[in-house]
Amino acid sequence: MHKYFLFIIILGLFCSCKEEAIQPKPKAFLALNYEDAKYDLIDLECPYQFKKNSEAEILPSKSNRKCWLNISYPKQKATLFITYNQIEDNLNELLKDAQKLPLQHSVKADEIEANLFENSTTNTYGTFYEVKGDAASQAQFYATDSIKHFLTGSIYFDARPNYDSILPAAEYIKKDIRKIMETLEWEN
């Protein structure tokens, strides 16, 4: 009797120790951590100035338009494209274009969140757009004094949009964009 009982236990152990079907594991994403940014005031020969991340590099825009520039983030493999326009009875047109640009990413975006910005001390007003999902641009903004100056910016990564993998870099650069908006000053 004991032999049968022992046989049933051993048989049960062998039957319960099946190997799982081997499936490929998904690729893991890197844990990207960045140091706290240090900001320097940039003073270009333009009617605006702001503080930018000291790790970022200012490059001239390929458009050769005065006061358009690119802020390159080599570690994040991204570029913030800055455009500047003088307001010449075209504020409504500039606002429509700036507000329409984030909507072009709505096909791939899961969500587009707009945050209004106002700094009455520097007479700066605008909107910061956070784009969530696999869109080409993760953040965009515009800022204006509503009288003479209009500035826009869009961040693009040098990689195929994959929201999960670029999220740490996008969050890092979004802080820089907020700093640009907060420290933006216009020439009188």
C-alpha positions as CSV (number, residue, x, y, z in Angstrom):
1,M,0.0,0.0,0.0
2,H,2.8,2.3,0.9
3,K,4.5,1.6,-2.5
4,Y,1.4,2.6,-4.4
5,F,1.0,5.8,-2.4
6,L,4.7,6.7,-2.9
7,F,4.4,5.9,-6.6
8,I,1.4,8.2,-7.0
9,I,3.2,11.1,-5.3
10,I,6.3,10.7,-7.4
11,L,4.2,10.4,-10.6
12,G,2.3,13.5,-9.6
13,L,5.5,15.5,-9.1
14,F,6.9,14.5,-12.5
15,C,3.6,15.4,-14.2
16,S,3.4,18.8,-12.5
17,C,6.9,19.8,-13.6
18,K,6.2,20.6,-17.2
19,E,8.4,23.2,-18.9
20,E,6.6,26.3,-20.0
21,A,6.4,27.1,-23.7
22,I,9.3,29.4,-24.5
23,Q,8.2,32.8,-25.7
24,P,10.4,35.6,-26.7
25,K,10.5,38.3,-24.0
26,P,9.8,41.9,-25.1
27,K,12.8,44.2,-25.4
28,A,13.4,46.4,-22.4
29,F,13.8,50.1,-22.5
30,L,16.8,51.9,-21.1
31,A,16.3,53.7,-17.8
32,L,17.4,57.2,-18.7
33,N,18.2,59.5,-15.9
34,Y,19.4,63.1,-16.5
35,E,21.1,65.5,-14.1
36,D,19.3,68.6,-13.1
37,A,19.6,71.2,-15.7
38,K,21.6,74.4,-15.3
39,Y,20.4,77.4,-17.2
40,D,22.2,80.3,-18.9
41,L,20.7,83.5,-20.3
42,I,21.2,83.6,-24.0
43,D,21.3,87.0,-25.7
44,L,21.2,86.7,-29.4
45,E,21.0,89.7,-31.7
46,C,17.2,89.2,-31.7
47,P,14.3,91.1,-30.0
48,Y,14.0,88.3,-27.4
49,Q,16.1,86.5,-24.8
50,F,15.6,83.6,-22.5
51,K,17.4,81.0,-20.4
52,K,18.4,77.8,-22.0
53,N,19.8,74.5,-20.7
54,S,23.6,74.8,-20.6
55,E,23.9,71.2,-22.0
56,A,22.0,72.2,-25.1
57,E,23.7,73.8,-28.2
58,I,22.3,76.7,-30.2
59,L,22.5,76.1,-33.9
60,P,21.4,78.4,-36.7
61,S,18.2,77.5,-38.5
62,K,18.6,76.1,-42.0
63,S,15.9,78.5,-43.1
64,N,18.3,81.4,-42.8
65,R,15.5,83.6,-41.3
66,K,16.6,86.1,-38.8
67,C,16.1,85.0,-35.2
68,W,15.0,81.5,-36.1
69,L,17.2,78.9,-34.3
70,N,17.6,75.3,-33.4
71,I,18.5,74.2,-29.9
72,S,20.2,70.8,-30.1
73,Y,20.1,68.2,-27.3
74,P,22.9,65.8,-28.3
75,K,22.4,63.4,-25.3
76,Q,18.6,63.1,-26.0
77,K,19.1,63.2,-29.7
78,A,16.5,65.9,-30.1
79,T,16.1,69.4,-31.5
80,L,13.9,72.2,-30.4
81,F,13.0,74.4,-33.4
82,I,12.4,78.0,-32.5
83,T,10.8,80.4,-34.9
84,Y,10.3,84.1,-34.5
85,N,7.9,86.5,-36.3
86,Q,7.2,90.1,-35.9
87,I,3.5,90.9,-35.5
88,E,2.4,93.2,-38.4
89,D,-1.5,93.1,-38.2
90,N,-1.2,89.3,-38.4
91,L,-1.6,88.2,-34.8
92,N,-4.8,86.2,-35.5
93,E,-3.1,84.4,-38.4
94,L,0.0,83.6,-36.3
95,L,-2.2,82.4,-33.4
96,K,-4.3,80.1,-35.8
97,D,-1.1,78.6,-37.2
98,A,0.5,78.0,-33.8
99,Q,-2.7,76.4,-32.5
100,K,-3.2,74.3,-35.6
101,L,0.3,72.8,-35.5
102,P,-0.3,70.5,-32.4
103,L,-3.5,69.3,-34.0
104,Q,-1.5,67.9,-36.9
105,H,-0.2,65.3,-34.5
106,S,-3.6,64.2,-33.3
107,V,-3.7,61.2,-35.7
108,K,-0.8,59.5,-33.7
109,A,-1.3,61.3,-30.4
110,D,-3.2,59.6,-27.5
111,E,-3.8,63.0,-25.9
112,I,-2.9,66.7,-26.5
113,E,-2.9,68.8,-23.3
114,A,-2.8,72.6,-23.6
115,N,-1.6,74.7,-20.7
116,L,-2.1,78.4,-20.9
117,F,0.9,80.6,-19.8
118,E,0.8,84.2,-18.6
119,N,3.6,86.4,-17.2
120,S,2.3,89.9,-16.9
121,T,5.7,91.1,-15.6
122,T,7.4,90.4,-18.9
123,N,4.2,90.8,-20.9
124,T,4.4,87.2,-22.2
125,Y,1.3,85.1,-23.0
126,G,1.1,81.8,-24.7
127,T,0.2,78.1,-24.6
128,F,2.3,75.0,-23.9
129,Y,1.1,71.8,-25.6
130,E,2.1,68.4,-24.3
131,V,1.6,65.6,-26.9
132,K,1.3,62.1,-25.5
133,G,1.6,59.1,-27.7
134,D,3.7,58.1,-30.7
135,A,3.4,61.5,-32.4
136,A,6.4,63.1,-34.2
137,S,6.6,66.1,-31.7
138,Q,6.1,65.6,-28.0
139,A,5.8,69.3,-27.0
140,Q,5.1,72.6,-28.7
141,F,4.6,76.1,-27.6
142,Y,3.9,79.6,-28.6
143,A,4.5,82.9,-26.7
144,T,3.7,86.5,-27.6
145,D,3.5,90.0,-26.2
146,S,0.4,90.4,-28.4
147,I,1.9,93.6,-29.9
148,K,5.2,93.1,-31.7
149,H,6.6,89.6,-31.0
150,F,5.6,86.0,-31.7
151,L,7.8,83.0,-30.8
152,T,7.0,79.3,-31.4
153,G,8.8,76.1,-30.6
154,S,8.5,72.4,-31.4
155,I,10.6,69.5,-30.2
156,Y,11.5,66.6,-32.5
157,F,13.6,63.5,-31.8
158,D,16.1,62.0,-34.2
159,A,14.3,58.6,-33.9
160,R,11.1,57.0,-34.9
161,P,8.4,58.1,-32.4
162,N,8.0,55.5,-29.7
163,Y,6.4,57.3,-26.7
164,D,7.6,54.8,-24.0
165,S,11.2,54.9,-25.1
166,I,11.5,58.7,-25.5
167,L,9.4,59.6,-22.5
168,P,12.3,60.3,-20.1
169,A,14.0,62.6,-22.7
170,A,10.7,64.2,-23.6
171,E,10.0,65.0,-20.0
172,Y,13.5,66.5,-19.5
173,I,13.1,68.8,-22.5
174,K,9.6,69.8,-21.6
175,K,11.0,71.3,-18.4
176,D,13.4,73.3,-20.5
177,I,10.6,74.5,-22.7
178,R,8.7,75.7,-19.6
179,K,11.9,77.5,-18.5
180,I,12.2,79.2,-21.8
181,M,8.6,80.4,-21.5
182,E,9.1,81.5,-17.9
183,T,12.3,83.5,-18.6
184,L,11.4,84.9,-22.1
185,E,11.8,88.6,-22.3
186,W,11.1,90.9,-25.2
187,E,13.1,93.9,-26.5
188,N,11.2,97.1,-26.1
